[in-house]
Amino acid sequence: MPVDESLRTAADLRARMRDRRTVRMFSTDPVPDQVVLDAIAVASTAPSGAHQQPWTFVRVKDPAVRRRIREAAEQEERVSYAGRLGDEWLDALRPLGTDDVKPHLTDAPELVVVFEQRYYLEPDGTRRKHYYVDESVGIAVGMLLTALHLSGLGALTHTPSPMKFLGDVLGRPRNEKAFAVIPIGYPADDCVVPALVRKSLDQVLVTI
C-alpha cells in the first residue's frame, strides 16, 4: 500500500473508531443477516495460539431463547449487585448506571454468544489441548466489535458471572466455556450513552 494511502486509511479508521460506544438501549428492528455473518467472519481471522482457532460464535435470534438467557442472567446479576461483586467493583460501575435489569438481552434483535474451546474434542472423545485460549478469544471478540461498529451496528459486551447457564441453555459441548454475550442491533431512537472520556494517546503509549 502506498504511504499516502496508508496514512489516509489509518486516519479514517481512527476517526471512525473514535465514535464507537457501548450501546445498552437497542431498537428491536432486525439487522441485515449478511452484516452479522461478515462481522463474525472478520472475527474468525483473529490470530490464535498455534492457529487452533478456539472459538465458537452462537447466534441467538429466537425470542424465547433470548428470554431464557435474560432470565438466567438477571438471576445471577441480582446476586452480584446485592454484594457478590464487592464494594470496589460496584463503586466503579456506579457512573455507568448499570444494574441487574438487562433489557438489552431481549430488546436487541439477536445475540452472539462467544464460547472459548478450552480443548479440542475429537470425535472419539479424545481431548487435545488448546493454547492461549483466553488471549485468542479476546482478540477475536475485539475484532468482532470493530467489524460491527464499522458496519453501522451497535453492540455490548455483556459478561454475567458466572456464565455456566449459557452453555446449558444453548446446549454447548463440555469443552466450551462462555466468554461473552454480545447483543447486536441498531441503537434505540432514545438511546443514550455515558459521557466517557477516553485516555489520550500520550497517556497509553510508551515509545522506547
N, C-alpha and C positions, 0 to 999 in steps of 0.2 A: 504494500500500500504506500503510495507517495506520502511524503511527510506532511504536506499541506492538507491532504485528505485525512490523514491520521489525526491531525490537530483538530480539524473540524468535527470529526466523528467523536473524539473524546470530549470536546466541549459540549456538543449536543447531548451526549449521554449524561454528562454531569448535570446539565441544566434540567433534563427530563427527570432524572432520578432525585433531584433536589425537591421535586414536588411530591414525591412518594409519601404517603401517610398510611398508617394503620387505620382501617375502617371497621367500626363496630356497629354502624347503623346501615343496614342493607335494604335495597329495594328487592321485592320479590320477583321482579322481572327476570325471565330466563336470559342466559348468556349464550353467545354463539358456541356451539359444541366444538367446532374446529379450533377456536381460540384456546380453549382449555386443553385440548389434545396437543396442540402445538407447544403450549407452555410446559406441559409435562414432558414432551419430547425434548425440549430445551434442558429441563432439569436432569433428564437422563444422560445428558452429555457431560455431567459433572465428573471431575476426577475422583477416583476411589482407590482405596488401598488394594494393591495387587490387581487392579481393574476387575474387582469382584462385583461391583455394582450392587451393593447390598441393600437395595431399597425396593419397596412396593408402594405404588400410589393407588389408593382405592377411592374412586369417585362415588359419592353418595348423593343421588338425586331423588330417591324415593322419600316423599314427605313423612311417611310412617317411620322409616328407619331413622331419619333425621330427628324426629320427635323422640325416639327411644334414646338416641345419643344425647340429646339435650337433657332429658330427664335424669339420665345417669350422671352426666357431667355436673348438673346443678346439685345433685345429691352430694357429690364429692366436694364441690365448691362451698356448699353450706358449712361443711365440717372445716374446710380450710379457712374461710373467713371468720369462723367462730373461734379460731385460735390456733389451728394446726400450722398456719403459715408463720406464726410468731410476730411479735410487735414490730420488729425492724422491717420485715418484708411488707407488712400491712401499711406501715408509715410510708414506705417507698411507693406503694401503689396508690395511696390516697389522692395525689394530684391528678391521677388519670380518671378518677371517678368510677372505677370498676367495682363490681360487687358479685354476688353469687347468682345473679339472674343473667342468663346468656341467650337473649333472643336471636342473636346472630346465627345460632345453630339451626334455627328453623326459618328465619326470615330470608337468609341467603338462599338462592335457588339450588345451590349444591355445595357440598363439602368435598375436599380432598383430604383424606386421612393418610398420612405418610407413615409407613411402617419400616423399621430397620430390621434387616435379617441378621440376627445375632450369629447365625451359622447357616451353611447351606445344607439342605436336607435332600439327600439322594433318594431316588425312587424306592430303593430297598430299605430306607430308614437310616442309612449311614450318615453321620454328621461330617461336614468339612468346615473347618474354622474359617471365619472371615476376619479381616484385619482392618483396623482403623474405621470401625463401623460408625461410631458417633460422628467423627470428623467428616467422613464421606457423605453421610446422610444430611448433616448440617449444611455442607456446601451445596448439595442438591436442592435443599429447601430454599436457600438464599437465591439460587438461580431461578427457581420456580417463582418466587415472589417478584424478582426483577422482570421476568418474562410477562407475568400477569400485569404488572404496572405499565410496562411499555406497550402492552396490548390494550390498555384502556380499562382494565378491570381493577376493582378494589379487592383487598384480601386482609385477613387477620391471622396471625399465628397464635393459636389457642392451645395451651398445654395444661389441661386439667391434670391434677396429680392426686392419686395415682391414675393411670390410664388403662389398666388391665381390661376394663369394661369394653373398650373399643375392639379389642381382639375377640371378645366373647360375642358382642353384638354383630360384628361383621364376619364372624366365622373364619378368622385367620388361623393359619397353622401355628404350631407351638414354637417354631423357630423365629417367628416375627413378634416384634415388640413395638407398640405405638410410639411414635416420635412426636407427632404434632397433628392437630386438626386445623385445616385451613379453609374457613368459609370463603367462598368466591362469589362475586356478583358486582352489580353497579351500586355505588353509594345511594342511599335513600335521598329523596329531594330535600329533606330536612336534616341531612347528615351534618354533624359537627365533629371536629377532631380537636384534641388538645393543642394548645398553642405552645408547642415544644420548640426549644432552641437547640439546634444540633451543634456539637463541638466544631470549631473551625479547623481547617486543615492543619494549621500550625500547632493545634492542641493534640492532634492524634498522630502526627507524622514526626519521625526522627530520621534524619539522614546522616549516615556515617560514611 
